[in-house]
Amino acid sequence: MSNTPEKPRTIALFDVDGTLTIPRGEVTPDMMEFMKELSKKITVGIVGGSDLPKQQEQLGDGIVDTFPYNFSQNGLVAYKDGKILEVQTISKFLGEDNVKRLVNWVMKYLADVDIPVKVSICRRGQTNRKLFDLIF
């Protein structure tokens, strides 16, 4: 873990894909050096849509130990100083019963919607997979 920066109350969060790396690519040595130098001045954190193993492929093993904050899976998993701080899921946030109610409502609503894509989905024989992709 890096030492305390000059201005620890100032934080900069950087997205992985398209900011620190090209989409799905690896960080360049120059970018990583810039990030480490910046972390001497302010608090630096990493944010990304991928899970931690994918972030490690892109930014290097031990990335959660390199910078004090890391948010993976679009912020659903938070790390501070290399340790898991919080894990959030939709069922944990809403509650299992509310998730069931939401899914049931969406399924009933979509059953009554007259859209051409429903016919297209059934013709391709991928009803379950494609329908759930549309919903979620």
C-alpha positions, 0 to 999 in steps of 0.5 A: 500500500502506498504511503499517505499522500500530501492531500489525503482528503482529495480523492480521484477515482479512475475508470479502468476500461477506456481511461486507464487502459484501452477497453479490455486491454492492459495498463501501460507502464507509463500510465501505472507510473503516472498513477503511482506518482499521483497517489503521492499527492492525492488519494487514488482509487480504481473503479470498473465494471469488471470483477476483480480478477479481470481488473487484475489482468488489466492492472496487475496482480495486487491492484487492491494493495497498490491504491487504497480504494477499489470498486469492482463490478460497477461499485457492487464490491468495494475494497479499502486498503486491500480488504473487502469493505462492502459487497452489495447485491440487488437482493441484499439491497431490495430484499428477496421478496421485493426482487421476486415481486419485481421479476413477477411484475416485469414478466407479467408486463412483458407478456402483455406488451405487443412488440415484434421482437417477441416473435423474432425471439421465438423464431430463433429458438432462443426464447429463454436466453434472449427474453431474459437478456431483454429484461435484465 
